[in-house]
Amino acid sequence: MSQPRPSPEQQPSNQRQIPSIEAIGPVVDEVIDIARQKLKHPIKVRLWTWEDREFKVRVKHWYPAGANNRYGYEAIVQYHSDREVVEGFFAERDTETDDLEVLLETEFGRLPDPVEKMRE
């Protein structure tokens, strides 16, 4: 019977599976800089990290639905370490059903993944 795996906080920093903010910070900063140039303000930043050392950063600006309209719009700049591409999206969101339809996609460039992947 194997022992339970320690949580990432309990592991030595060189054995953590979730990427550290120190490692991914420069890419996160670069994506935010691109979003500041491309999106209206204010912007919202979300960051996801996974135990396989992948991460995603999404920056968006929300255009709310009008008084007589149920559709709002999202302008998004996003990076996922697995694809190493900074992407842009413009999407329409139905505020009644929460359905999202991407209307426009573009690529803003490539950034190498700064995190060394686990060897199996």
C-alpha positions in Angstrom: 0.0 0.0 0.0 1.5 3.3 -1.0 1.5 6.4 1.2 -0.7 9.3 0.3 1.0 12.0 -1.8 1.7 15.2 0.2 -0.2 18.3 -0.9 1.7 20.8 -3.1 2.2 23.1 -0.1 3.9 20.2 1.8 6.2 19.2 -1.1 9.7 20.8 -1.5 9.5 23.6 -4.0 11.5 21.6 -6.6 8.9 18.7 -6.5 5.7 20.8 -6.8 3.4 19.8 -9.6 1.4 23.0 -9.7 3.5 25.7 -11.4 4.7 28.4 -9.0 3.8 32.1 -9.6 7.5 32.8 -9.8 7.8 30.5 -12.8 4.7 31.7 -14.7 4.7 35.3 -13.6 6.6 36.7 -16.6 4.1 35.1 -19.0 1.1 36.2 -17.0 2.5 39.8 -17.0 3.0 39.7 -20.7 -0.5 38.5 -21.4 -1.9 41.3 -19.1 0.3 43.8 -21.0 -1.1 42.6 -24.4 -4.7 42.8 -22.9 -4.1 46.3 -21.7 -3.2 47.3 -25.3 -6.1 45.4 -26.9 -9.0 45.6 -24.5 -11.1 48.5 -23.1 -10.9 49.0 -19.4 -11.7 47.8 -16.7 -10.3 44.3 -17.2 -10.6 41.2 -15.1 -7.8 38.6 -14.8 -8.3 35.0 -14.0 -5.5 32.4 -13.6 -5.9 28.6 -13.6 -3.1 26.1 -12.6 -3.2 22.4 -12.8 -1.2 19.6 -11.2 0.3 18.6 -14.6 2.1 22.0 -14.5 -0.1 23.5 -17.2 -1.7 26.9 -16.6 -4.0 29.3 -18.3 -4.4 33.1 -17.9 -7.5 34.9 -19.2 -8.1 38.6 -19.3 -11.4 40.0 -20.3 -13.6 43.1 -20.6 -17.3 42.7 -20.3 -19.8 44.8 -22.3 -23.0 44.4 -20.4 -26.4 43.8 -22.1 -28.5 46.9 -22.7 -31.9 47.6 -21.1 -33.8 46.0 -24.1 -31.2 43.4 -25.0 -30.3 40.1 -23.3 -26.9 39.8 -25.1 -23.7 41.1 -23.6 -20.2 40.8 -25.1 -16.9 39.7 -23.9 -13.5 40.7 -25.3 -10.9 38.1 -24.2 -7.2 37.7 -24.3 -6.1 34.3 -23.3 -3.0 32.1 -23.0 -2.8 28.4 -22.3 0.7 26.9 -21.7 -0.2 23.7 -23.6 -0.7 25.7 -26.8 1.8 28.5 -26.1 -0.3 31.0 -28.1 -1.8 34.3 -27.0 -5.3 34.3 -28.4 -8.0 36.9 -28.7 -11.8 36.3 -28.8 -14.8 38.4 -29.1 -17.9 36.5 -27.9 -21.6 37.1 -27.4 -23.1 35.9 -24.1 -26.8 35.3 -23.7 -27.5 36.7 -20.2 -30.6 34.6 -19.8 -29.2 31.2 -20.7 -25.4 31.9 -20.2 -24.7 30.5 -23.6 -21.5 31.9 -25.2 -20.9 32.1 -28.9 -17.5 33.1 -30.2 -17.9 35.7 -33.0 -14.2 36.4 -33.8 -10.9 34.8 -33.0 -7.4 36.1 -33.6 -3.8 35.3 -32.5 -1.6 37.9 -30.9 1.6 35.9 -30.8 3.4 33.0 -29.2 5.0 32.7 -25.7 7.1 29.7 -24.7 5.9 27.8 -21.7 8.2 28.7 -18.8 7.5 25.6 -16.8 9.4 22.4 -17.2 7.0 19.5 -17.6 7.0 16.4 -15.5 8.8 13.4 -16.8 6.9 10.2 -16.4 
